[in-house]
Amino acid sequence: MNLNEFLHMGGYAAYVWSSYGLAAVVLAANVLAPMRQRRRLLRRLAQRERRARRNP
């Protein structure tokens, strides 16, 4: 089996490689989404704390 045959995947390359790509996107989203939410939450909490300090 040479590299060209491997990449062609027996005629199913479009399905196989798009599946790999979609899986990679989902995995990346599963890592990045909680990071973004955490950053947003920390920013909101900091704003609330600043407001609470200004208005005792």
N, C-alpha and C positions, 0 to 999 in steps of 0.2 A: 504494500500500500504506500503510495507516495503522498506528498502533501496536497497535491491538487485533488486527488480522490478523497482524502480526508475532508478537505474544505467543501467539496461538492456534496458529501454525505449521501451518496447513492441517489441523488436527485431530490433529496428533501432538505437541502441546505437552507432555503428560505424559511422553512418552518422551524428547523432546529436552531439556527442562529437568531431568529427573531425571538424564539422562546428564551434562549440564553440572555438576550438583551433585555427582554421584559423582566426576567427574574433579577437581573442586575439592578434595574431601575427600582423595582419593589424593595430589594434589600437595602439599597441606598436610601430610599424614602423612610424605611423602618429605622435607620440609624439617624438620619438628619432631622426628621420631624420632632422627636422628643427633645433634641438639642435646641431647636428653635423655640419650642414651647417653654422649655426651662429658662432660656434667655428672656423671653417675653414676660414670664411670670416674675423673675427676679427684677426686671425693670419696673413692673407694676408695683411690686412690693416696696421697692426703693422710693417710688413716687408717693405711695401712701405714707411711708415713714416720714418723708420730707414734709408732706402736708400736715401730718400729726404734730410735728415739731413746731411748725409755724403757727398752728391754731390749737393751743393747749386747752 
